[in-house]
């Protein structure tokens, strides 16, 4: 079935679940596990998602559409206030860390998706994966697997390796005729520095 592991207390089959005509029958005919009514799941996302970034509006829209399509009972993902605004919901590594820990410890949520954009979050992500399913997105490709504790549930990474992302962006710019390439990072986080390194490599190779 589509979800197994860590959610055994929520696994069930019954005629009220879409696609099931009789108790014990899975929608996926090859499925040997119990079925899960995903409508009972509560999921939260924690990312470096400022209100000023169009990229994250797209991520938010996509995650909300998926939650709607899957009819999740709860899907929480809020954009941060601009960095430096001095409020409790402003984007900072410290506020993001606190949000990850809170999501991990909150029994309201069955699962978490998170962007691992700074080393400060590594222990918190490991802590979260020890108690509930976690999916990493956008940043943290090269470390996400190592952060999964023994018996943990850091299930997957969705995104592109950071250096490769920067390299491909640099190549695309060079192909358009750009002769001087600048990379501006708003953080000292590893993910941003690696993207700048990749872009620099592409520009160097192009001469």
URVEN-V839946 format. One record per residue. N is the residue number from 1. RES is the residue in three letters. D_CENTER is the distance of its C-alpha to the mean C-alpha in Angstrom with 2 decimals. Layout:
n: (N,N)
res: (RES,RES)
d_center: (D_CENTER,D_CENTER)
This chain:
n: (1,2,3,4,5,6,7,8,9,10,11,12,13,14,15,16,17,18,19,20,21,22,23,24,25,26,27,28,29,30,31,32,33,34,35,36,37,38,39,40,41,42,43,44,45,46,47,48,49,50,51,52,53,54,55,56,57,58,59,60,61,62,63,64,65,66,67,68,69,70,71,72,73,74,75,76,77,78,79,80,81,82,83,84,85,86,87,88,89,90,91,92,93,94,95,96,97,98,99,100,101,102,103,104,105,106,107,108,109,110,111,112,113,114,115,116,117,118,119,120,121,122,123,124,125,126,127,128,129,130,131,132,133,134,135,136,137,138,139,140,141,142,143,144,145,146,147,148,149,150,151,152,153,154,155,156,157,158,159,160,161,162,163,164,165,166,167,168,169,170,171,172,173,174,175,176,177,178,179,180,181,182,183,184,185,186,187,188,189,190,191,192,193,194,195,196,197,198,199,200,201,202,203,204,205,206,207)
res: (UNK,UNK,UNK,UNK,UNK,UNK,UNK,UNK,UNK,UNK,UNK,UNK,UNK,UNK,UNK,UNK,UNK,UNK,UNK,UNK,UNK,UNK,UNK,UNK,UNK,UNK,UNK,UNK,UNK,UNK,UNK,UNK,UNK,UNK,UNK,UNK,UNK,UNK,UNK,UNK,UNK,UNK,UNK,UNK,UNK,UNK,UNK,UNK,UNK,UNK,UNK,UNK,UNK,UNK,UNK,UNK,UNK,UNK,UNK,UNK,UNK,UNK,UNK,UNK,UNK,UNK,UNK,UNK,UNK,UNK,UNK,UNK,UNK,UNK,UNK,UNK,UNK,UNK,UNK,UNK,UNK,UNK,UNK,UNK,UNK,UNK,UNK,UNK,UNK,UNK,UNK,UNK,UNK,UNK,UNK,UNK,UNK,UNK,UNK,UNK,UNK,UNK,UNK,UNK,UNK,UNK,UNK,UNK,UNK,UNK,UNK,UNK,UNK,UNK,UNK,UNK,UNK,UNK,UNK,UNK,UNK,UNK,UNK,UNK,UNK,UNK,UNK,UNK,UNK,UNK,UNK,UNK,UNK,UNK,UNK,UNK,UNK,UNK,UNK,UNK,UNK,UNK,UNK,UNK,UNK,UNK,UNK,UNK,UNK,UNK,UNK,UNK,UNK,UNK,UNK,UNK,UNK,UNK,UNK,UNK,UNK,UNK,UNK,UNK,UNK,UNK,UNK,UNK,UNK,UNK,UNK,UNK,UNK,UNK,UNK,UNK,UNK,UNK,UNK,UNK,UNK,UNK,UNK,UNK,UNK,UNK,UNK,UNK,UNK,UNK,UNK,UNK,UNK,UNK,UNK,UNK,UNK,UNK,UNK,UNK,UNK,UNK,UNK,UNK,UNK,UNK,UNK)
d_center: (21.89,18.31,17.10,18.90,18.73,18.20,18.95,22.59,23.95,22.39,23.54,26.48,28.47,30.84,32.48,30.42,27.25,27.04,28.41,30.26,34.04,35.05,33.84,32.38,31.67,28.16,27.03,26.30,29.80,28.83,26.80,28.53,26.14,26.43,24.62,21.93,22.16,18.52,19.99,20.25,16.57,14.93,11.15,9.61,6.66,7.30,7.05,10.20,11.14,14.96,17.28,19.04,16.50,16.89,13.75,11.62,14.20,13.42,9.69,11.07,13.84,12.02,9.93,13.31,15.21,13.40,14.00,17.51,18.17,17.24,19.06,16.81,18.90,16.34,13.09,12.59,10.67,13.12,13.67,15.36,19.02,20.10,20.17,23.52,24.45,25.28,23.77,21.64,18.85,19.12,16.45,17.14,15.82,17.88,16.66,12.95,14.06,16.08,13.46,11.31,14.70,15.81,12.97,13.61,17.31,17.53,19.08,18.27,14.73,14.52,10.82,7.68,3.91,3.63,4.78,7.88,10.30,13.39,15.39,16.08,12.85,13.63,15.92,13.85,10.94,13.91,15.47,12.71,12.58,16.35,16.54,13.84,11.36,7.91,5.23,3.79,3.20,6.52,8.10,9.37,10.65,14.02,13.38,10.62,13.40,15.85,13.98,14.26,17.48,20.39,19.89,16.27,13.47,10.53,10.65,8.92,7.25,6.82,8.69,11.96,13.65,14.39,18.17,18.39,16.59,19.14,21.93,21.55,21.40,24.50,26.26,25.78,27.27,30.12,30.98,31.48,34.09,32.34,34.43,32.84,29.11,27.45,23.94,23.15,20.36,19.85,18.68,19.88,16.43,16.43,13.85,16.19,19.31,18.43,17.91,21.25,22.80,21.95,23.41,26.43,27.00,27.18,29.62,31.70,32.05,33.23,35.84)
